[in-house]
Amino acid sequence: MSPFPIQEMTLPVALSGTDVIGQAKTGTGKTLGFGLPLLERVVVPADVEAGRATPEQLTDAPQALVVVPTRELCTQVTNDLLTAGKVRNVRVLAIYGGRAYEPQVEALKKGVDVIVGTPGRLLDLAGQRKLDLSHVKALVLDEADEMLDLGFLPDVEKIINYLPAKRQTMLFSATMPGAVIGRARRYMTQPTHIRATSPEGEGVTVANIKQHVFRAHNMDKPELVSRILQAEGRGLAMIFCRTKRTAADIAEQLEKRGFASGAVHGDLGQGAREQALRAFRNGKVDVLVCTDVAARGIDVEGVTHVINYQTPEDEKTFLHRVGRTGRAGNKGIAVTLVDWDDIPRWQLINKALELDFHDPVETYSTSPHLFEEMNIPAGTKGILPRAERTRAGLKAEDLEDLGETGGRGGRGGRGDRGDRGPAAAAAPVEERGDRTRTPRQRRRTRGGTELGAETAAVTPVAEAPEAAAGDEARKPRRRRTRSVTTAAAAAAAVAEQAPVATVAPVVEVAPVAVVPVAEAPAEEAPVKARRTRTRKVAAAAVFAEPAFEQAPPAEPATAEPVRTEPVRARRVPTQKPVLAQVTPIAEAPAEEVVVKARRPRTRKAVDAAPEPDFQVAPMVEPPVRARRAAPARTRKAVAAAPVAEAVAVAEEAPAKPKRTRTRKAAAAVAEAPVAEAVAVAEEAPAKPKRTRTRKAAAPVVETAQA
């Protein structure tokens, strides 16, 4: 057996310890191209026994590190390295997310030689100081273009910081853009760039893969795929989709049509993803519907058909998808279904890869050329006949419990400790014992006091039976306003029932219960009034005064009448209560008891107000201040004024005449005597400026001339 070109060119350079950038087509043996040099650089006990190494060189810390982008590729590379290092008994460990930490930590404590892992879990264990990377001699970035992309670049840089400066670095991928190579040189020392090509030709894709590109409608794709899967000579098939939802939907539809199908995408837990891959490798499932997580590095024997259900994003993704078939010299068929909306994207991919499918042929599930090119038997329908349903299916494969952490669709979680087998699952659950203490009883409280408890001193039931008959253990609800009508009626009843009572100067209204005056002793302190919120309530308390001892009962007119009509109290939360202090009638004369009436706001309130019983002195009008005679403003007013008054006005010449519109005219009038005014009038200028002073002097001039 002869090695592949990439292996033949890489092994001598990598074994010498030089940094390598390897680029080759998919399926040409790149894994062993970097795997064999790694295994040779690792020091194991067999080397000490053979005399190739000293016992001091042995260590339980990892001596080589391989970083991969996906979990599926991590598992595959681990299995390949275990197979290649079985003779020397090299310890290889896979570290990736989606499963429990504990088994991986225990394996690290026992000792490991080579680690294959994904960036996220590697950083977690290195940050917890459970993974020691200070003894790593060689670093490999598999699928380097994906690892050095913008998404993985920060994690890769952090991992490199944990490694020693003196090491060997190797990068391998099928696609290696120039920008990625330039970025990779920062972490390498004089690397050797090796680009291997196949002897069959210079094409980008593998020559053993036959390409078919069809323009298909999205609603006809499930039927079209179902007929392609029934082509003669079909083995295992992989169907690639762009989205996770589409992958799950197509897998479900194919299962209903009778195909043994499984799905691999990001919404599944790690256990379900590994279950589908194991069933696909074991032959229990012959159709694997997946997203691009399975497009890189997955190597499954017997894959004959790869179907691009949706057009890939770029040419790199197309190459990695198609590379799942035709591996290791085998032949394969690649079918790409292009929707009408994806024509521009496909034309860019076709130009970059130098293919001959610029305008795909319009194809439907009943097109004759589809049956002819894909070798589909005539009369094939979209449902697999029952006689051909020989696969066991996905349910025949056991679902391993990995103690998954953070899986969105998998079983288990972070609380699952380690891998649990059937024995652990069948173990009986230990019953809980009885409670050793009384459980805490929560009670509803209000303001720190339990509801239903007595929180204030209330009038005994004997004094107010109607208020405390059914609410003995219930706290009365707080009221923000009290009706004026209720307070006035209660006060009137007290006034009628009490013949004589001694009242304090300041009257307070009790908010809880009204006790008759005859039953309450005089020496008892009055009940503290609840804070009033409005002025109307305070005013009602003044109007509702009980009868006084000194006042004669025959003079009810000396006090204000009680308003019995209901008045809606205006709610003013911020207004302070008003306490009115009333002087007894016996101490003050009847004519001096004057209550200031509140100013009515409407005409109806004025008409409805009762007439007072006292007389109001007539208002004395203040003397009218005589105004200074102002000069006439119009000619009619001047002509109607008497001549004598006009002469008197002119002779008196007031000290402060009314301000004229111009200051010059006012000054001239104030200084000129009456004779000069007459002379000015005789000269009669053509158009003198009209002022109010000249208008006032005009009658004087006319009188003097007469």
C-alpha positions in Angstrom: 0.0 0.0 0.0 1.4 3.3 -1.0 0.9 6.5 1.0 -1.2 9.5 -0.2 0.7 12.5 -1.6 0.1 14.6 1.5 1.4 11.9 3.7 4.5 11.2 1.5 5.4 14.9 1.5 4.6 15.8 5.1 6.0 12.9 7.1 9.7 13.6 6.5 9.3 17.3 7.3 7.1 16.9 10.3 9.3 14.2 11.8 12.3 16.6 11.8 10.5 19.0 14.1 9.8 21.7 11.5 6.5 23.7 11.5 4.2 22.6 8.6 1.3 24.1 6.8 -0.4 21.2 5.0 -3.1 21.6 2.3 -4.7 18.7 0.4 -8.1 17.6 -0.9 -10.6 16.0 1.4 -10.3 12.3 1.9 -6.6 12.1 1.2 -5.3 11.1 4.6 -4.4 14.3 6.3 -5.2 12.9 9.8 -2.3 10.4 9.6 -0.2 13.0 8.0 0.1 14.9 11.3 -0.9 12.0 13.6 2.2 9.8 13.0 4.7 12.6 13.8 2.8 13.4 17.0 2.9 9.8 18.2 6.6 9.6 17.5 7.4 12.7 19.6 5.6 11.4 22.6 7.7 9.6 25.2 6.0 6.5 26.6 7.3 3.7 29.0 8.0 1.5 25.9 10.6 4.0 24.8 12.3 3.8 28.3 12.4 0.0 28.1 13.9 0.1 24.6 16.5 2.7 25.7 15.3 5.5 23.5 14.4 7.8 26.4 15.3 8.2 30.1 12.9 7.8 33.0 13.1 11.6 33.7 11.4 12.3 30.4 8.3 10.4 31.4 5.4 12.6 32.6 1.6 12.2 33.1 1.0 15.7 31.6 -0.1 15.9 27.9 2.8 16.0 25.5 0.8 16.8 22.3 -2.3 18.8 21.6 -4.7 18.6 18.6 -7.4 21.3 18.4 -10.5 20.6 16.2 -13.6 22.7 15.5 -16.4 20.2 16.1 -17.2 17.4 18.5 -17.8 14.8 15.8 -14.3 15.5 14.3 -12.8 15.3 17.8 -14.2 11.8 18.3 -13.0 10.6 14.9 -9.5 12.0 15.2 -9.2 10.4 18.7 -10.2 7.0 17.3 -7.7 7.3 14.5 -4.9 8.1 16.8 -5.8 5.3 19.2 -5.7 2.9 16.3 -2.3 4.2 15.1 -0.7 4.3 18.6 -2.0 0.9 19.8 1.3 -0.7 19.4 3.2 1.7 21.6 0.3 2.0 24.0 -0.1 5.8 23.6 -2.8 7.3 25.9 -5.1 9.5 23.9 -8.0 11.5 25.4 -10.9 13.3 23.8 -12.0 16.5 25.6 -15.1 18.3 24.2 -18.2 19.9 25.5 -21.7 18.5 25.9 -20.7 15.9 28.4 -19.8 15.6 32.1 -16.5 17.1 33.4 -15.8 14.4 36.0 -14.8 11.5 33.7 -12.5 13.9 31.8 -10.9 15.2 35.0 -10.3 11.7 36.3 -8.7 10.7 33.1 -6.3 13.7 33.3 -5.4 12.7 36.8 -4.5 9.2 35.8 -2.2 10.6 33.0 -2.5 11.2 29.3 -0.1 11.6 26.4 -2.1 13.2 23.6 -5.2 15.3 23.9 -7.7 16.0 21.2 -10.3 18.6 22.1 -12.5 21.6 21.1 -11.5 25.1 22.2 -14.3 25.7 24.7 -13.7 22.7 27.0 -9.9 23.0 26.7 -10.1 26.6 28.0 -12.5 25.6 30.8 -10.2 22.9 32.2 -7.1 24.9 31.7 -8.6 27.9 33.5 -9.5 25.6 36.4 -5.9 24.3 36.5 -7.0 20.8 35.9 -5.3 20.6 32.5 -1.6 21.3 32.4 -0.3 22.3 29.0 3.2 23.4 30.0 4.7 20.1 28.7 3.2 20.2 25.2 5.8 19.6 22.5 3.6 19.7 19.4 0.4 21.6 18.5 -1.8 20.7 15.6 -4.8 22.8 14.3 -6.9 20.5 12.2 -9.2 22.3 9.8 -7.1 25.4 10.4 -9.1 27.7 8.2 -12.1 27.2 10.5 -10.0 27.3 13.7 -8.4 30.6 12.7 -11.7 32.2 11.7 -13.0 35.2 13.6 -15.2 33.0 15.8 -12.4 30.7 17.0 -9.4 33.0 16.8 -9.7 34.5 20.4 -10.0 31.0 21.9 -7.0 29.7 19.9 -4.9 32.6 21.0 -5.7 31.9 24.7 -4.8 28.2 24.2 -1.5 29.1 22.6 -0.7 31.3 25.6 -0.8 28.3 27.8 1.7 26.4 25.7 5.5 26.7 25.9 7.2 29.1 23.4 9.4 26.3 22.1 7.2 23.8 20.3 6.3 22.4 16.9 3.1 23.8 15.2 1.3 22.2 12.3 -1.7 23.4 10.4 -3.8 21.1 8.1 -6.9 21.8 6.0 -8.4 21.2 2.6 -8.9 24.9 2.1 -6.3 27.5 3.1 -7.0 31.1 2.1 -4.1 33.5 1.9 -5.5 35.6 4.8 -5.6 32.5 7.1 -2.0 31.6 6.1 -0.8 35.1 6.9 -2.5 35.0 10.3 -1.1 31.6 11.1 2.5 32.6 10.5 2.3 34.7 13.7 2.2 31.5 15.7 4.8 29.6 13.7 8.5 29.7 13.1 9.7 29.4 9.5 6.9 27.0 8.4 7.0 24.8 5.4 3.9 25.1 3.2 3.1 21.8 1.6 0.3 21.7 -1.0 -0.4 18.2 -2.3 -2.3 17.5 -5.5 -3.7 14.3 -6.9 -2.0 12.7 -9.9 -5.3 12.5 -11.8 -5.6 16.2 -12.4 -5.5 19.8 -11.1 -9.1 20.1 -10.3 -10.3 21.4 -7.0 -12.7 18.6 -6.3 -11.8 14.9 -6.2 -11.9 13.3 -9.7 -13.7 10.2 -8.3 -16.8 12.3 -7.4 -19.4 12.7 -10.1 -21.2 16.1 -9.9 -24.9 16.6 -10.6 -26.6 20.0 -10.3 -30.4 20.5 -10.7 -32.6 23.5 -10.4 -35.5 22.3 -8.2 -38.4 23.9 -6.5 -38.5 23.9 -2.7 -41.9 22.2 -2.4 -40.8 19.4 -4.7 -37.4 18.7 -3.1 -38.7 16.1 -0.5 -40.3 14.0 -3.3 -37.2 14.4 -5.5 -34.8 13.4 -2.8 -37.0 10.3 -2.0 -36.6 9.1 -5.5 -32.9 9.8 -5.7 -32.4 7.7 -2.5 -34.0 4.7 -4.4 -31.4 4.8 -7.1 -29.6 1.5 -8.0 -26.3 0.9 -6.2 -26.9 3.5 -3.5 -25.2 2.8 -0.2 -25.1 5.2 2.7 -26.2 8.8 1.9 -25.7 12.1 3.6 -28.0 15.1 3.1 -26.8 18.6 4.1 -29.0 21.5 5.0 -28.2 25.1 5.9 -30.5 25.4 8.9 -31.1 23.1 11.9 -34.9 23.4 11.5 -34.7 22.2 7.9 -32.5 19.2 8.9 -34.9 18.1 11.6 -37.9 18.5 9.2 -36.3 16.5 6.3 -35.3 13.7 8.7 -38.8 13.4 10.0 -40.3 13.4 6.5 -37.9 10.7 5.3 -38.8 8.6 8.3 -42.5 8.8 7.5 -41.7 7.8 3.9 -40.1 4.6 5.1 -36.4 5.4 5.1 -34.1 4.7 8.1 -32.9 8.2 8.7 -31.2 10.1 11.5 -30.3 13.8 12.2 -27.2 15.6 13.4 -27.5 19.3 14.2 -26.8 21.8 16.9 -30.2 21.6 18.6 -29.6 17.9 19.6 -27.8 16.9 22.7 -24.4 15.3 22.4 -25.8 11.9 23.3 -28.4 12.1 20.4 -25.7 13.3 18.0 -23.3 10.5 18.8 -26.2 8.0 18.7 -27.0 9.0 15.1 -23.4 8.8 14.0 -22.9 5.4 15.6 -26.1 4.1 13.9 -24.9 5.5 10.6 -21.5 3.8 10.9 -23.0 0.5 12.0 -25.5 0.5 9.1 -28.7 0.7 11.2 -29.4 4.1 9.5 -28.5 4.6 5.9 -29.6 8.3 5.5 -28.0 10.9 7.7 -29.5 14.5 7.5 -27.1 17.0 9.0 -26.0 20.6 9.0 -22.4 21.8 8.4 -21.3 20.5 11.8 -20.8 17.1 10.1 -19.3 18.6 6.9 -15.7 18.6 8.1 -13.5 15.6 8.7 -16.3 13.0 9.1 -15.0 9.8 7.6 -17.6 7.0 7.2 -17.0 4.0 4.9 -19.6 3.2 2.3 -21.0 6.7 1.7 -21.9 6.7 -2.0 -24.3 9.7 -2.3 -24.0 13.3 -0.9 -27.0 15.5 -1.5 -26.9 19.3 -1.0 -30.5 19.9 -0.1 -29.8 23.6 0.2 -27.1 25.5 -1.6 -24.0 26.0 0.6 -22.8 29.5 1.7 -19.5 29.4 -0.2 -17.2 27.2 -2.2 -15.3 26.1 0.9 -18.4 24.6 2.5 -19.3 23.0 -0.8 -15.9 21.2 -1.0 -16.1 19.9 2.6 -19.7 18.7 2.0 -18.9 16.9 -1.2 -15.7 15.5 0.3 -17.7 13.1 2.6 -18.0 10.7 -0.4 -15.3 9.4 -2.8 -12.8 9.1 0.1 -9.6 7.0 0.0 -9.9 6.4 -3.8 -13.5 5.3 -3.8 -16.1 6.7 -6.2 -19.0 8.8 -5.2 -21.9 10.9 -6.5 -22.7 14.5 -5.4 -26.1 16.0 -6.1 -26.8 19.7 -5.6 -30.4 21.1 -5.6 -30.4 24.8 -6.4 -33.6 26.8 -5.8 -34.5 29.8 -8.0 -33.5 32.2 -5.2 -30.1 30.6 -4.8 -29.0 30.9 -8.5 -26.7 34.0 -7.9 -25.0 32.2 -5.0 -24.5 29.0 -6.9 -23.0 30.9 -9.9 -20.3 32.4 -7.7 -19.5 28.9 -6.3 -19.4 27.5 -9.8 -17.0 30.2 -11.0 -14.7 29.8 -8.0 -14.5 26.0 -8.4 -14.3 26.1 -12.3 -17.3 23.8 -12.8 -19.5 23.5 -15.8 -22.9 24.1 -14.2 -23.5 27.8 -14.7 -27.2 27.4 -15.6 -28.6 24.3 -13.8 -31.3 22.3 -15.7 -34.8 22.8 -14.4 -35.7 19.4 -12.8 -38.8 18.0 -11.1 -39.4 14.7 -9.4 -41.1 13.4 -12.6 -38.4 14.7 -15.1 -37.2 11.9 -17.4 -33.5 13.1 -17.3 -33.5 12.7 -13.5 -34.3 9.0 -13.8 -31.8 8.6 -16.5 -28.8 10.4 -14.9 -29.3 9.1 -11.4 -30.1 5.5 -12.6 -33.5 5.4 -10.9 -35.8 2.5 -11.9 -38.8 3.5 -13.9 -42.0 3.8 -11.9 -40.3 4.7 -8.6 -42.5 6.7 -6.2 -41.6 8.9 -3.3 -42.3 6.2 -0.7 -40.0 3.3 0.0 -41.7 -0.1 -0.6 -42.1 -2.2 2.6 -40.1 -5.0 1.1 -37.0 -2.8 1.0 -37.3 -1.5 4.6 -34.6 -3.7 6.0 -32.7 -1.3 8.2 -33.1 -1.4 12.0 -33.5 2.3 12.3 -32.2 4.9 14.8 -34.1 3.4 17.7 -32.1 0.2 17.5 -29.0 2.1 18.6 -28.6 2.7 22.3 -28.6 6.3 23.6 -25.6 6.7 25.9 -26.0 9.0 28.9 -23.0 11.3 28.8 -24.0 13.5 31.7 -24.5 16.3 29.2 -23.9 19.9 30.3 -25.9 22.6 28.7 -27.4 20.5 25.9 -30.6 22.0 24.5 -32.1 18.8 23.3 -30.2 16.1 25.2 -31.0 14.2 28.3 -29.3 14.8 31.6 -27.7 18.0 32.7 -24.9 19.4 34.8 -26.4 17.7 37.9 -25.6 14.2 36.4 -22.3 13.1 37.9 -20.3 11.0 35.5 -21.5 8.3 33.1 -24.3 6.2 34.3 -24.9 2.8 33.0 -28.0 0.6 33.1 -27.1 -0.6 36.6 -27.1 2.9 37.9 -30.3 3.7 36.2 -32.0 0.6 37.7 -30.8 1.3 41.2 -33.7 2.0 43.6 -34.2 5.6 44.7 -33.6 6.2 48.4 -36.7 7.4 50.2 -36.6 10.5 52.2 -37.3 10.3 55.9 -40.0 12.1 57.8 -39.6 15.8 58.7 -37.6 16.4 61.8 -39.0 19.9 62.5 -42.3 21.7 62.0 -42.4 23.4 58.7 -42.5 27.2 58.7 -46.0 28.6 58.5 -46.2 31.9 56.6 -48.7 34.4 57.9 -50.0 37.4 56.2 -49.3 40.6 58.0 -50.0 44.3 57.4 -47.5 46.8 58.8 -45.8 44.2 60.9 -49.0 43.0 62.6 -51.0 39.9 61.8 -54.3 40.4 60.0 -57.3 39.8 62.3 -55.5 41.0 65.5 -56.7 43.9 67.6 -54.4 46.8 66.8 -56.3 49.8 68.2 -58.5 50.6 71.2 -62.1 50.5 70.0 -65.3 51.3 71.9 -66.6 48.3 73.9 -69.4 46.3 72.3 -71.8 47.3 75.0 -71.4 50.9 74.1 -71.6 50.4 70.3 -73.2 47.0 69.6 -74.0 47.8 66.0 -70.4 48.4 65.1 -68.8 45.5 66.9 -71.3 42.7 66.6 -69.8 40.9 63.6 -66.3 42.6 63.4 -65.0 41.9 66.8 -61.8 40.3 65.5 -61.5 42.3 62.3 -59.6 45.5 62.0 -61.7 48.3 60.4 -60.5 49.3 57.1 -58.9 52.7 56.9 -61.1 55.4 55.3 -59.5 58.4 53.7 -62.6 60.7 53.8 -65.7 60.7 55.9 -69.1 62.0 54.6 -70.2 65.4 55.9 -73.8 64.1 56.1 -72.9 61.3 58.5 -71.0 63.6 60.8 -73.7 66.2 60.9 -76.5 63.7 61.6 -74.5 62.1 64.4 -73.8 65.5 66.0 -77.5 66.5 65.7 -78.6 63.3 67.5 -76.2 64.0 70.3 -77.5 67.5 70.7 -81.1 66.3 71.0 -80.3 63.6 73.5 -77.9 65.5 75.8 -79.6 68.1 78.1 -76.4 69.4 79.7 -72.8 68.7 78.9 -69.5 70.3 79.4 -67.6 70.7 76.1 -63.9 71.4 75.7 -63.0 74.5 73.7 -61.5 72.4 70.8 -64.0 69.9 69.3 -62.6 66.7 67.9 -64.5 64.1 65.9 -63.9 60.4 66.8 -63.5 58.2 63.7 -64.3 54.8 65.3 -67.5 55.1 67.3 -69.8 57.9 68.5 -70.7 57.6 72.2 -73.7 59.5 73.5 -72.8 62.4 75.8 -75.0 61.1 78.6 -73.1 57.8 78.9 -69.6 59.2 78.7 -68.2 60.6 82.0 -67.0 64.2 81.9 -63.6 63.3 83.3 -62.7 60.8 80.5 -60.3 62.1 77.9 -61.9 62.6 74.5 -61.1 60.1 71.9 -58.3 61.3 69.5 -59.9 62.4 66.2 -58.7 60.8 63.0 -56.8 63.1 60.7 -59.2 64.9 58.4 -58.3 65.2 54.8 -60.5 68.0 53.5 -61.7 71.4 54.7 -65.4 70.5 54.3 -65.1 67.8 57.0 -63.5 70.3 59.4 -66.2 72.9 58.6 -68.9 70.2 59.2 -67.5 69.6 62.7 -67.9 73.3 63.5 -71.5 73.4 62.3 -72.3 70.2 64.2 -71.6 71.6 67.8 -73.7 70.2 70.6 -75.8 72.5 72.9 -73.8 74.4 75.5 -74.6 74.7 79.2 -74.7 78.5 79.4 -76.7 79.1 76.3 -80.5 79.5 76.8 -82.5 76.8 75.0 -85.0 79.3 73.6 -82.5 81.1 71.3 -81.6 78.6 68.6 -81.1 81.5 66.1 -77.7 82.5 67.7 -76.0 79.5 66.2 -75.5 78.6 62.6 -78.1 76.2 61.2 -77.0 72.7 60.5 -76.7 71.7 56.9 -78.4 68.4 56.3 -78.1 68.1 52.6 -75.2 65.8 51.5 -72.2 67.6 50.3 -69.5 65.7 48.4 -66.2 66.3 50.1 -63.4 67.3 47.8 -60.4 65.0 48.2 -57.3 67.0 49.0 -54.7 64.5 50.3 -52.0 67.1 50.9 -54.2 69.6 52.8 -53.6 69.8 56.5 -56.5 69.3 58.9 -58.3 72.5 60.1 -59.3 72.6 63.8 -61.7 75.3 64.7 -61.8 76.8 68.2 -65.3 78.1 69.2 -65.9 80.3 72.1 -69.0 79.5 74.3 -72.1 81.7 73.6 -72.3 82.7 77.3 -68.9 84.2 77.3 -69.2 86.2 74.1 -72.2 88.4 73.2 -74.6 87.1 70.7 -73.9 89.9 68.3 -70.2 89.1 68.3 -70.6 85.5 67.3 -69.9 85.8 63.6 -68.8 82.8 61.6 -67.0 83.7 58.5 -68.9 82.2 55.7 -67.0 80.4 53.0 -67.1 82.2 49.7 -69.6 80.4 47.4 -68.2 79.4 44.0 -71.4 79.1 42.1 -74.7 81.0 41.8 -76.7 78.0 42.9 -74.8 77.8 46.1 -75.4 81.5 46.8 -79.2 81.1 46.3 -79.4 78.0 48.4 -77.4 79.5 51.3 -79.6 80.4 54.4 -80.1 84.0 55.3 -78.1 85.2 58.4 -79.9 86.3 61.5 -77.7 89.3 62.1 -77.7 92.7 60.4 -74.9 93.8 58.3 -73.9 97.5 58.5 -74.1 99.3 55.2 -70.9 99.7 53.4 -69.6 103.3 53.4 -68.3 104.3 50.0 -64.8 105.9 50.1 -64.6 109.4 48.9 -64.0 109.7 45.2 -60.6 111.2 44.4 -61.0 114.2 42.1 -59.2 113.7 38.9 -57.3 116.4 37.2 -59.1 117.9 34.3 -57.7 116.5 31.2 -57.6 118.5 28.0 -60.2 117.7 25.5 -59.3 115.2 22.9 -61.8 116.1 20.1 -63.0 119.4 18.6 -66.6 118.7 19.5 -65.7 118.4 23.2 -63.8 121.7 23.1 -66.6 123.5 21.4 -69.1 122.3 23.9 -67.0 123.4 26.9 -67.8 126.8 28.5 -65.5 129.7 27.6 -64.8 130.5 31.2 -63.6 127.1 32.0 -61.3 127.1 29.1 -59.8 130.5 30.2 -59.4 129.2 33.8 -57.6 126.1 32.5 -55.3 128.2 30.4 -54.6 130.7 33.3 -54.0 128.1 36.0 -51.4 126.3 33.9 -51.1 123.1 36.0 -47.6 122.2 37.1 -47.9 118.6 35.8 -49.9 118.6 32.6 -50.6 115.3 30.9 -47.7 114.1 29.0 -47.9 115.1 25.4 -46.7 112.9 22.6 -43.6 115.2 21.9 -41.4 116.7 24.6 -40.6 119.9 22.5 -44.3 120.8 22.2 -44.9 120.3 25.9 -42.0 122.6 26.8 -43.1 125.3 24.5 -46.7 125.3 25.9 -45.5 125.4 29.5 -43.2 128.5 29.0 -45.3 130.7 26.7 -48.0 132.9 28.3 -51.5 133.3 27.0 -50.6 136.5 25.0 -47.9 134.7 23.2 -50.3 131.9 22.4 -52.7 134.5 21.0 -49.9 135.9 18.8 -49.0 132.5 17.6 -52.6 131.9 16.7 -52.7 135.2 14.7 -49.6 134.4 12.7 -51.3 131.2 11.7 -48.5 129.0 10.4 -49.2 127.0 7.3 -49.3 123.6 8.9 -48.5 123.6 12.6 -47.9 120.4 14.4 -51.0 119.3 16.1 -50.7 118.6 19.8 -53.2 118.3 22.6 -52.0 121.5 24.2 -52.7 123.5 21.0 -56.2 122.0 20.8 -56.8 123.2 24.4 -55.6 126.7 23.7 -57.6 127.2 20.4 -60.9 128.4 22.2 -58.9 130.9 24.2 -57.5 132.5 21.1 -60.9 132.7 19.5 -62.4 134.4 22.6 -59.6 137.0 22.7 -60.1 137.9 19.1 -63.9 138.3 19.6 
